[in-house]
Amino acid sequence: MAAVALVQGASRGLGFEFCRYMLLNKPLAAVIATCRNPDGAQHLAALAAQHPGRITVMKLDVNREDDIKRAAESVKCAFGKVDLIVNSSAMLHPSGKGETSLRDVSAQGIISTLTTNTVGPLVMAKYFAPLLQKGTGAFGQQPPEKAKQHSGIIVNMTARVGSIGDNALGGWYSYRMSKAALNMATRNLSIELGRGQTKIVCVSLHPGTVNTDLSLPYHRNVHKDKLFSTEYSVQCLMNIIDNLNTDKTGKAYAWDSTEIAW
Ligand SMILES: NC(=O)c1ccc[n+]([C@@H]2O[C@H](COP(=O)([O-])OP(=O)(O)OC[C@H]3O[C@@H](n4cnc5c(N)ncnc54)[C@H](OP(=O)(O)O)[C@@H]3O)[C@@H](O)[C@H]2O)c1
């Protein structure tokens, strides 16, 4: 059966570009694009029209466990397996800007950010792990020893600012905490889903600073050579994904394949 890739948070930004990239560069792959409001996702609708029969758009608000469960059931009925999941959805903060100091922190701001950025991807893993275990290892590189082969891959989109070891500037409490906790989820998942016969590779990937809505308030502070297009960033990230195997699980990598300290 053809490779099956699911991109969660595909309406715009990097999630949308992951879908576009795979439709163009993985001709045998079926792409499932999930978003919370398919009727409002016009770019996705246009992409689906350009690639009839190759992309399935599903409603999934990552904050709603029922949506995730229903999407997993639909994918099971339609495809019976998944080979790759990319959790791309996230927010910087409900205000659109990271906190500059403690006085900007609000309980609700942190709770909303953690719910979307951390809880959502973990609940995705809960419902989709059985489908990834039925995967055929169609993404990534299989090492020669049969015992270490993987069936599927989970990519959690992280950010370098989620690295505790790398944090010298402070600020952005909600976003940093959400990505640090997401990295812990990645590591835990890599351990639990790396046991047993069918192994799932789990990694966190940092895309660089990319020209999307999420980073828009900060573009003027970024040198133009350091602000990546979504096309460039996803090409780099897919290169990492194409070379993943069980030896590389449980880690965080930046767009240039370098490992990021926790
Ligand atoms: N851009 C950067 O510079 C940068 C840097 C480091 C890390 N990242 C990470 O890369 C990933 C992609 O970011 P991006 O720049 O592409 O962001 P973006 O352009 O702001 O897109 C965010 C996406 O998340 C979706 N989303 C938000 N809340 C959701 C929910 N509850 N359920 C489902 N989808 C939801 C949005 O859907 P709607 O259209 O429905 O709002 C949108 O598709 C994120 O994990 C981000 O943290 C980005």
The ligand as a Gaussian input file, in Angstrom:
#p B3LYP/6-31G(d) Opt

LIG

0 1
 N        7.488000      30.129000      12.153000
 C        8.585000      30.015000      12.917000
 O        9.495000      30.853000      12.852000
 C        8.715000      28.860000      13.865000
 C        9.888000      28.782000      14.636000
 C       10.051000      27.712000      15.508000
 C        9.070000      26.749000      15.606000
 N        7.921000      26.852000      14.859000
 C        6.914000      25.818000      15.036000
 O        6.534000      25.317000      13.763000
 C        5.168000      24.891000      13.807000
 C        4.395000      25.542000      12.684000
 O        4.388000      26.943000      12.931000
 P        3.954000      27.986000      11.794000
 O        5.000000      29.012000      11.771000
 O        3.570000      27.278000      10.565000
 O        2.659000      28.618000      12.483000
 P        1.408000      29.358000      11.816000
 O        1.700000      29.801000      10.439000
 O        0.968000      30.381000      12.828000
 O        0.313000      28.191000      11.733000
 C       -0.189000      27.660000      12.896000
 C       -1.096000      26.523000      12.517000
 O       -1.575000      25.923000      13.715000
 C       -2.971000      25.745000      13.563000
 N       -3.633000      25.668000      14.860000
 C       -3.568000      26.537000      15.890000
 N       -4.358000      26.109000      16.900000
 C       -4.909000      24.938000      16.486000
 C       -5.807000      24.019000      17.057000
 N       -6.325000      24.194000      18.288000
 N       -6.156000      22.910000      16.353000
 C       -5.662000      22.707000      15.114000
 N       -4.823000      23.562000      14.505000
 C       -4.456000      24.665000      15.187000
 C       -3.418000      26.949000      12.757000
 O       -4.705000      26.711000      12.256000
 P       -5.788000      27.886000      11.963000
 O       -5.541000      28.326000      10.547000
 O       -7.084000      27.208000      12.160000
 O       -5.529000      28.980000      12.949000
 C       -2.321000      26.972000      11.711000
 O       -2.561000      26.028000      10.701000
 C        4.664000      25.263000      15.195000
 O        4.700000      24.127000      16.027000
 C        5.630000      26.305000      15.663000
 O        5.734000      26.365000      17.078000
 C        7.728000      27.878000      13.998000

